[in-house]
């Protein structure tokens, strides 16, 4: 009887694990489908936004009506694009002050504090909150004020993770959470969400999870509140060590972000980090790239900084994949060597048979031919392995050098900003933040490293490209630097053909990339096959390996 009961329990557990695995794969499929349709979803949202923008062109709108339209536009842009959301908020603050409407002005300043905190501009967010007269706040506006203070400390704690300041920010959050809980309507989203965080911080995680699970059906996927609440659940389950449910709610949160065109997101990056730890490098690379692109599109410094912390994991995963490829190459070499030995033995046997039976030069020639093919394959395999190792060492060296330089620059930038902040030199701090010199210098450094590394690996690339162009359309690079056209072609040679990815790497618009590619095809002598020919250009070692095989092969 006990044995039967044990077997039944095992079968039930197996069925549960199987169903959980099927559900997880279904969520992955939904997320991947939404990522593939990301451009269409954003285009649909932009068409909706454009309809509201057209309303603003009506010169007969009152200030109150214009304020309401601007507020709707801010809500649309608040999770899509930082600079647009900021612009409409600034207009609304001016409109509210013009109307003398204290309530609207306060409400817009609270929204301004939110959008600045999300973008990582903590000092500016504190200024926006400091401009609010707290002595006259009440009701929902007072709750919103405490909510923004709690949120500001949350983002600060994320930015200061691993530092001694993190505990101070968490203590501040608990203080503001108590005030918010005391003033918010019981059963409201803010009340439930903040009370769950408050209880979880006190160690009562099960109660926090139960609260969120009971409230979650009231929210819809695609809504930012749904994304936040599922992300909270993922975090709480992670604290309990339940990695399966953590992944499940991270997937639900990421799906909601994609469905709602929410570019200020956190779950996809957390999911990518989890997948790296599990060894699912291919899917992790894909999700991390989408997360980084979303952060760049939105314009948030905080999420970009968090994504950069995953770079060591990326490098580790890259090394693991390369090591796997190296082992496969070694196995292939062993197989080829065994085949070669077998062919040598076969040749010797044929030779002995020829001496014994006096049969034919034709058989010997056939076996010699097969042996030569095997030796040729061996040489080509050796050349390919050397080329792969060289490219790996070249790119890893370049990447580590570039990463080190960028880290040093970021550290210098942080120290300077910290010094300005300590000295309360807000004018210099604002000038430092506003300046794009550091970004331009980093971009130039990236281009320089890319151009130098690519030309070392493919020194004949420019000449080969010019052979594909008509005489009057040859491209002349600027010394050791590639032109924009040549960089686009270089990325195509490296297998990157998507206009979105090329535009992201070169910091250009998709229209610019598309125009360059169209013009290059038009100037080519092989218009239909131009990009395919560019993608097949060999590096110098590949060309040398082919020539060595041709010269040394016995004829």
C-alpha positions in Angstrom: 0.0 0.0 0.0 2.8 2.4 0.9 4.6 1.5 -2.3 1.5 2.3 -4.4 1.0 5.6 -2.5 4.6 6.6 -3.2 4.3 5.8 -6.9 1.1 7.9 -7.1 2.8 10.8 -5.5 5.7 10.6 -7.9 3.3 10.5 -10.9 1.4 13.5 -9.6 4.6 15.4 -9.1 5.8 14.5 -12.6 2.5 15.8 -14.1 2.8 19.0 -12.1 6.4 19.7 -13.3 5.3 18.8 -16.9 2.4 21.2 -16.8 4.5 24.0 -15.3 7.1 23.5 -18.1 4.4 23.7 -20.7 3.0 26.9 -19.2 6.5 28.4 -19.1 7.1 27.6 -22.8 3.7 29.2 -23.6 4.8 32.4 -21.8 8.1 32.4 -23.7 6.2 32.0 -27.0 3.9 34.9 -26.1 6.9 37.1 -25.1 8.9 36.3 -28.2 5.8 37.0 -30.4 5.4 40.4 -28.8 9.1 41.2 -29.2 8.9 40.4 -32.9 5.8 42.7 -33.2 7.5 45.5 -31.1 7.7 47.9 -34.1 4.1 47.4 -35.0 2.9 47.9 -31.5 4.8 51.1 -31.1 3.6 52.4 -34.5 0.0 51.8 -33.4 0.6 53.7 -30.2 2.2 56.6 -32.1 -0.8 56.8 -34.4 -3.0 57.1 -31.2 -0.7 59.8 -29.9 -0.7 61.7 -33.2 -4.5 62.0 -32.9 -4.1 63.8 -29.6 -1.3 66.0 -30.9 -3.7 67.1 -33.7 -6.2 68.3 -31.1 -3.6 70.7 -29.7 -3.4 72.5 -33.0 -6.9 73.9 -32.4 -6.3 77.6 -31.5 -9.7 77.8 -29.8 -8.7 75.5 -26.9 -8.9 77.0 -23.5 -5.9 76.7 -21.1 -7.8 74.1 -19.1 -8.6 72.0 -22.2 -5.0 72.3 -23.4 -3.8 71.2 -20.0 -6.1 68.1 -20.1 -4.7 67.1 -23.6 -1.1 67.6 -22.5 -1.8 65.5 -19.4 -3.1 62.6 -21.6 0.0 62.9 -23.8 2.2 62.8 -20.8 0.5 59.6 -19.6 1.1 58.1 -23.1 4.8 59.1 -23.2 5.6 58.5 -19.5 6.6 54.8 -20.2 7.5 55.3 -23.9 9.9 58.3 -24.2 11.3 60.4 -21.4 12.0 63.7 -23.3 8.5 63.9 -24.8 6.9 63.2 -21.4 9.1 65.9 -19.8 8.2 68.4 -22.5 4.4 68.1 -22.0 4.8 68.2 -18.2 6.8 71.4 -18.5 4.1 72.9 -20.7 1.4 71.9 -18.1 3.3 73.5 -15.2 3.4 76.7 -17.1 -0.3 76.5 -18.0 -1.3 75.7 -14.4 0.7 78.7 -13.1 -0.8 80.9 -15.8 -4.3 79.8 -14.7 -3.3 80.2 -11.0 -4.5 76.6 -10.5 -2.4 75.4 -7.5 -3.9 71.9 -7.6 -3.0 71.3 -11.3 0.5 72.8 -10.8 1.2 70.5 -7.8 -0.1 67.5 -9.7 2.2 68.2 -12.6 5.2 68.8 -10.4 4.6 65.4 -8.8 4.5 63.8 -12.3 7.7 65.8 -13.1 9.4 64.3 -10.0 8.4 60.8 -11.2 9.7 61.2 -14.7 13.0 62.7 -13.6 13.5 60.0 -11.0 12.8 57.3 -13.6 15.4 58.9 -15.9 18.0 58.8 -13.0 18.0 62.6 -12.6 17.6 62.4 -8.8 18.8 65.9 -8.0 16.3 67.4 -10.4 13.5 65.2 -9.0 14.2 66.5 -5.5 14.1 70.1 -6.8 10.6 69.4 -8.4 9.4 68.0 -5.0 11.0 70.9 -3.1 9.0 73.4 -5.2 5.7 72.0 -3.8 4.0 73.7 -0.8 3.4 70.7 1.4 1.5 72.6 4.1 -1.6 72.8 1.8 -1.6 69.2 0.5 -4.4 66.8 1.2 -6.3 63.8 -0.2 -4.9 62.2 -3.3 -2.3 64.9 -3.9 -0.8 64.2 -0.4 -0.8 60.5 -1.2 0.9 61.3 -4.5 3.5 63.4 -2.7 4.5 60.5 -0.3 4.4 58.1 -3.3 6.9 60.1 -5.2 9.2 60.4 -2.2 9.0 56.6 -1.7 9.6 56.0 -5.4 12.6 58.4 -5.5 14.3 56.6 -2.6 13.5 53.3 -4.4 15.4 54.4 -7.6 18.2 55.7 -5.4 18.5 52.4 -3.7 18.6 50.5 -7.0 21.3 52.9 -8.2 23.3 52.6 -4.9 22.9 48.8 -4.7 25.9 47.2 -2.9 26.9 50.5 -1.2 26.5 51.6 2.5 23.8 54.2 1.4 21.4 51.5 0.3 20.1 50.8 3.9 19.5 54.5 4.4 17.3 54.7 1.3 15.4 51.6 2.5 14.7 53.2 5.9 13.5 56.4 4.1 11.2 54.3 2.0 9.7 52.6 5.1 9.0 56.1 6.6 7.2 57.3 3.5 5.4 54.0 3.1 3.9 54.4 6.6 2.7 57.9 5.8 1.2 56.8 2.5 -0.6 53.8 4.1 -2.1 56.1 6.7 -3.5 58.5 4.1 -4.4 56.3 1.1 -7.8 54.8 0.5 -7.9 51.2 1.7 -8.1 48.8 -1.2 -6.6 51.2 -3.7 -3.7 50.2 -5.9 -1.3 52.5 -4.1 -2.4 51.2 -0.7 -2.1 47.5 -1.6 1.2 47.9 -3.5 2.9 50.0 -0.8 1.6 47.9 2.1 2.9 44.8 0.5 6.4 46.4 0.1 6.2 47.5 3.8 5.3 44.1 5.1 7.9 42.3 2.9 10.6 44.6 4.2 9.6 43.7 7.8 10.0 40.0 6.9 6.3 39.1 6.3 6.8 38.1 2.7 3.9 35.5 2.6 1.4 38.2 3.6 2.8 40.6 1.0 2.4 37.9 -1.7 -1.1 37.0 -0.6 -2.2 40.7 -0.8 -0.8 41.1 -4.4 -2.3 37.8 -5.6 -5.7 38.9 -4.4 -5.5 42.3 -6.1 -3.8 41.2 -9.3 -7.1 40.1 -11.1 -8.3 43.8 -10.9 -5.4 44.8 -13.3 -5.0 44.0 -17.0 -1.8 43.0 -18.8 -0.4 45.9 -20.8 -1.1 48.3 -17.9 2.1 49.6 -16.2 0.5 48.8 -12.8 0.1 45.2 -13.8 3.8 45.1 -14.9 4.9 46.6 -11.6 2.7 44.3 -9.5 3.9 41.1 -11.3 7.5 42.4 -10.9 6.9 42.8 -7.2 5.6 39.2 -7.0 8.7 38.0 -8.9 10.9 39.8 -6.4 9.1 38.4 -3.3 9.2 34.8 -4.7 12.9 35.3 -5.3 13.4 36.3 -1.7 11.7 33.1 -0.7 14.0 31.1 -3.0 11.1 30.0 -5.3 12.9 30.5 -8.6 10.2 28.8 -10.8 7.5 31.3 -9.7 10.0 34.2 -9.8 10.6 33.4 -13.5 6.9 33.0 -14.2 6.0 36.4 -12.9 9.0 38.0 -14.5 7.7 36.6 -17.8 4.2 38.0 -17.1 5.7 41.4 -16.3 7.9 41.4 -19.4 4.9 40.3 -21.6 2.8 43.2 -20.1 5.6 45.7 -20.8 5.8 44.6 -24.4 2.0 44.5 -24.9 1.7 48.0 -23.4 4.7 49.4 -25.3 6.4 50.2 -22.0 10.0 51.0 -22.7 10.9 52.0 -19.1 11.0 48.4 -18.0 13.0 46.3 -15.6 11.6 42.7 -15.8 13.2 41.8 -19.2 16.7 42.6 -17.9 16.1 40.7 -14.7 14.8 37.7 -16.8 17.9 37.9 -19.0 20.1 37.8 -15.9 18.2 34.8 -14.6 18.6 33.0 -17.9 22.4 33.7 -17.9 22.7 32.0 -14.5 20.8 29.0 -15.9 23.0 28.7 -18.9 20.4 29.7 -21.5 22.8 32.1 -23.2 21.0 32.4 -26.6 17.7 33.6 -25.1 19.5 35.7 -22.5 21.5 37.6 -25.2 18.2 38.2 -27.1 16.3 39.6 -24.1 19.2 41.7 -22.8 19.7 43.3 -26.2 15.9 44.1 -26.3 16.1 45.6 -22.8 19.2 47.7 -23.7 17.5 49.0 -26.8 14.3 49.8 -24.8 16.4 51.7 -22.3 18.2 53.7 -25.0 14.8 54.4 -26.7 13.3 55.7 -23.5 16.4 57.7 -22.4 16.8 56.4 -18.9 20.4 56.4 -17.4 19.4 54.2 -14.5 18.4 51.2 -16.6 21.4 51.7 -18.9 23.7 51.5 -15.8 21.9 48.4 -14.5 22.3 46.7 -17.9 26.0 47.5 -18.0 26.4 45.5 -14.8 25.5 42.3 -16.8 28.5 42.7 -19.1 30.7 40.4 -17.0 28.1 37.7 -17.4 28.0 38.3 -21.1 31.7 37.9 -21.4 31.6 34.7 -19.3 28.8 33.3 -21.5 30.8 34.2 -24.6 33.9 32.3 -23.2 31.7 29.3 -22.4 30.4 29.2 -26.0 33.8 29.6 -27.5 35.2 26.8 -25.3 32.4 24.6 -26.5 33.2 25.4 -30.1 36.8 24.8 -29.5 36.1 21.3 -28.1 33.9 20.5 -31.1 36.8 21.6 -33.4 39.2 19.3 -31.5 36.7 16.4 -31.9 36.5 17.2 -35.7 40.3 17.3 -35.9 40.5 13.9 -34.2 38.0 12.4 -36.6 39.8 13.8 -39.6 43.1 12.5 -38.3 41.6 9.0 -37.8 40.2 9.2 -41.4 43.6 10.2 -42.7 45.3 7.3 -40.9 42.7 4.9 -42.2 43.3 6.3 -45.7 47.0 5.8 -45.3 46.5 2.2 -44.2 44.1 1.7 -47.1 46.7 3.1 -49.5 49.4 0.7 -48.1 47.0 -2.2 -48.4 46.2 -1.3 -52.0 50.0 -0.9 -52.7 50.6 -4.4 -51.4 47.8 -5.8 -53.4 49.2 -4.1 -56.5 52.6 -5.7 -55.9 50.9 -9.0 -55.4 48.4 -9.0 -58.2 50.1 -6.3 -60.5 46.8 -4.4 -60.7 46.6 -1.1 -61.7 47.8 2.4 -61.4 44.2 3.5 -61.6 43.4 2.1 -58.1 46.5 3.8 -56.6 45.6 7.1 -58.2 42.1 6.9 -56.8 43.3 6.2 -53.2 46.0 9.0 -53.6 43.2 11.4 -54.6 41.2 10.6 -51.6 44.2 11.0 -49.3 45.0 14.4 -50.9 41.4 15.5 -50.2 41.6 14.5 -46.6 45.0 16.3 -46.2 43.5 19.3 -47.8 40.5 19.2 -45.5 42.9 18.9 -42.5 44.8 22.0 -43.7 41.6 24.0 -44.1 40.4 22.9 -40.7 43.7 24.0 -39.2 43.5 27.4 -41.0 39.9 27.9 -39.8 40.8 27.1 -36.2 43.7 29.5 -36.3 41.5 32.2 -37.8 38.8 31.6 -35.2 41.3 31.8 -32.3 42.9 35.0 -33.7 39.5 36.7 -34.2 38.5 35.6 -30.6 41.7 37.0 -29.1 41.5 40.2 -31.2 37.9 40.9 -30.2 38.2 39.9 -26.6 41.3 42.1 -26.2 39.6 45.0 -27.9 36.4 44.6 -25.9 38.3 44.4 -22.6 40.4 47.4 -23.4 37.4 49.4 -24.5 35.4 48.3 -21.5 38.2 49.3 -19.1 38.5 52.8 -20.7 34.7 53.3 -20.6 34.6 52.2 -16.9 37.5 54.6 -16.1 35.6 57.4 -17.8 32.4 56.6 -16.1 34.2 56.5 -12.7 35.8 59.9 -13.4 32.4 61.3 -14.5 30.8 59.9 -11.3 33.5 61.3 -9.0 33.2 64.8 -10.7 29.4 64.7 -10.3 29.7 63.5 -6.7 32.1 66.4 -6.0 29.7 68.9 -7.5 26.9 67.4 -5.5 28.8 67.5 -2.2 29.8 71.1 -2.9 26.2 71.9 -3.8 27.5 73.4 -7.0 24.2 72.6 -8.9 25.1 74.9 -11.8 28.3 72.9 -12.6 26.5 69.6 -11.9 23.7 70.6 -14.3 26.3 71.6 -16.9 28.1 68.3 -16.5 24.9 66.3 -16.9 23.8 68.4 -19.9 27.1 68.1 -21.7 27.3 65.5 -24.4 31.1 65.6 -24.6 31.6 62.4 -22.6 29.1 60.6 -24.8 30.7 61.9 -28.0 34.2 61.0 -26.7 33.0 57.4 -25.9 31.3 57.1 -29.2 34.5 58.2 -31.0 36.5 55.8 -29.0 34.1 53.0 -29.8 34.3 53.8 -33.5 38.0 54.0 -33.4 38.4 50.6 -31.8 35.8 49.1 -34.2 37.5 50.5 -37.3 41.0 49.5 -36.1 40.0 45.9 -35.1 38.0 45.4 -38.3 40.7 46.6 -40.6 43.3 44.4 -38.9 41.1 41.4 -39.5 40.0 42.4 -43.0 42.8 44.6 -44.3 41.7 44.1 -47.9 38.0 44.9 -47.1 38.0 48.5 -48.7 39.7 47.3 -51.9 37.3 44.4 -52.2 34.3 46.7 -51.7 35.6 49.1 -54.3 35.9 46.3 -56.8 32.1 45.9 -56.4 31.5 49.6 -57.1 31.6 51.5 -60.4 34.7 53.5 -61.1 33.2 56.9 -60.3 31.7 55.7 -57.0 34.8 54.3 -55.2 35.0 54.9 -51.5 38.1 56.3 -49.9 38.4 55.9 -46.1 39.7 58.7 -43.8 43.1 57.3 -42.9 42.6 54.5 -40.4 38.9 55.4 -39.9 36.1 54.0 -41.9 33.4 56.1 -43.4 29.7 55.6 -42.3 29.1 53.7 -45.6 32.1 51.4 -44.9 30.9 50.8 -41.3 27.5 49.7 -42.5 29.1 47.3 -45.0 31.5 46.1 -42.2 28.5 45.3 -40.0 26.9 43.4 -42.9 30.2 41.4 -43.3 29.9 40.5 -39.6 26.4 39.2 -40.1 24.4 42.2 -38.8 21.9 43.0 -41.5 18.9 44.3 -39.6 18.5 48.1 -40.1 17.3 48.6 -36.5 20.4 46.9 -35.1 22.8 48.7 -37.5 21.1 52.1 -36.6 21.5 51.3 -32.9 25.2 50.4 -33.2 26.1 53.4 -35.3 23.8 55.8 -33.3 22.0 56.8 -36.6 18.4 56.8 -37.7 16.9 53.8 -39.5 16.1 56.1 -42.4 19.8 57.1 -42.7 20.9 53.4 -42.7 18.3 52.5 -45.3 19.3 55.4 -47.5 23.0 54.5 -47.4 22.3 50.8 -48.3 20.0 51.8 -51.2 22.6 54.2 -52.6 25.4 51.6 -52.3 23.3 49.1 -54.2 22.6 51.6 -56.9 26.3 52.4 -57.3 27.3 48.7 -57.4 28.2 46.8 -60.6 26.4 43.8 -59.1 23.2 45.4 -57.8 21.2 42.3 -56.9 24.1 40.5 -55.3 26.0 43.4 -53.8 25.4 42.8 -50.1 25.8 39.0 -50.5 29.2 39.7 -52.1 30.2 42.0 -49.2 29.2 39.4 -46.7 31.5 36.8 -48.4 34.7 39.0 -48.4 37.5 36.9 -46.8 40.0 38.1 -44.1 43.7 37.8 -45.0 44.2 34.5 -43.0 41.3 32.9 -44.8 42.7 33.9 -48.2 46.2 32.8 -47.2 44.8 29.4 -46.0 43.1 28.8 -49.4 46.2 29.8 -51.3 48.4 27.5 -49.2 46.1 24.6 -49.8 46.2 25.3 -53.6 50.0 25.5 -53.7 51.0 22.7 -51.4 48.4 20.2 -52.6 50.3 17.4 -54.5 49.4 17.6 -58.1 
